[in-house]
Amino acid sequence: MLMAIVGIMPLGSLVVGAISQRIGAPATVLGQGVIALVIALAFARALAKKSTEIDRPSFGVNEAGEVIAENIA
């Protein structure tokens, strides 16, 4: 994982440098911020969807007053 991050960073820097020469540094930073927000929102949405799919255990009390749990794997 670390090799992928460290290996891809120079390529990203090259692309960002080329873009910033064309449209300017402030616009490039703004674009990076917008892209980061879009990715964060998509990730949060995926996590929220995944958390609703999890079958959480339900707890209750039977007639004898004992605590019972259902749906525990």
PESUL-V241660 format. One line per field, one symbol per residue. psi: psi as a letter, one per 20 degrees, with the letter a starting at -180 (. if undefined). Layout:
BEGIN
psi->???
END
This chain:
BEGIN
psi->ghhgghhighghhgghggghhgiqgghghgghggggggggggghghggghhiipoqqpqapahijqpqpqkp.
END
